[in-house]
Amino acid sequence: MFKSKVTLAVTGASGSGYFLRLLKALVEADMQIYLLLSDAAKIVLKTEENEDWPEEVDDLNFFLQNRYQTKEKQIVALTAKDWFSPVASGSSAPDKMIICPCSCGTLASIAQGLSNNLIERSADVILKERGQLIVMPRETPFSTIHLRNMLTLSELGVTVMPLAPGFYHQPQTIADLQDFMVARVMDHLKISHKIGKRWCE
Ligand SMILES: Cc1cc2nc3c(=O)[nH]c(=O)nc-3n(C[C@H](O)[C@H](O)[C@H](O)COP(=O)(O)O)c2cc1C
């Protein structure tokens, strides 16, 4: 029914516009998306993008289906304690997960295997099943703790892709910067797309 499935988590780091652009790109690529939002992510979405999403998960799913004009269940939003959802178990989870943006708090929890909420548990499942995890942290400067946690994850095969777009494509708008990062994610997931220009194009 869908091309493939992916887990997309959003945490409370700055840069929620990147997430909005990525969600749209994944919908357009006909992916099924299991969507996980932390409480802090909702605050940042409101602060940065004036996005006030429904609190109740059924309302949120209805809202997203209408907003992105998706097929039924193309976006499946889950709560932090939806332990009976596919993403919570290695027997049913997608083999790909992106955390965009990834807070340094969630980064630390994943590096330590805490699994205290569904975002951390989903990432833990990807690690144990040796799937593909992309984390997109944003902080500046990074502390030694942040860097150590990123090294730990990188050594486990995680792609650490900081939200640090290049400028060599001469971006004119914020959307150009968002497109740069989203295109890199799509490339790493091997999802074909026509977002932005490639080097030397
Ligand atoms: C507007 C706003 C911007 C924030 N920006 C960042 C950030 O860029 N990086 C970061 O690691 N945390 C940032 N934080 C702090 C996190 O939201 C906070 O540590 C939170 O506990 C993370 O929880 P979560 O990982 O469950 O989303 C920000 C918080 C707010 C309210």
The ligand as a Gaussian input file, in Angstrom:
#p B3LYP/6-31G(d) Opt

LIG

0 1
 C       12.294000      27.113000      22.338000
 C       13.233000      26.028000      22.824000
 C       14.379000      25.754000      22.123000
 C       15.237000      24.723000      22.542000
 N       16.355000      24.454000      21.795000
 C       17.129000      23.396000      22.104000
 C       18.195000      23.021000      21.241000
 O       18.455000      23.641000      20.213000
 N       18.904000      21.904000      21.554000
 C       18.615000      21.140000      22.657000
 O       19.282000      20.110000      22.861000
 N       17.622000      21.500000      23.515000
 C       16.875000      22.607000      23.270000
 N       15.833000      22.967000      24.099000
 C       15.675000      22.253000      25.379000
 C       14.905000      20.935000      25.248000
 O       13.613000      21.176000      24.727000
 C       14.822000      20.259000      26.640000
 O       16.103000      19.809000      27.030000
 C       13.830000      19.130000      26.675000
 O       13.857000      18.540000      27.969000
 C       14.121000      18.062000      25.651000
 O       13.180000      17.030000      25.810000
 P       12.903000      15.972000      24.682000
 O       14.238000      15.385000      24.313000
 O       12.020000      14.967000      25.350000
 O       12.229000      16.632000      23.569000
 C       14.961000      23.989000      23.719000
 C       13.777000      24.292000      24.422000
 C       12.943000      25.291000      23.980000
 C       11.676000      25.570000      24.776000

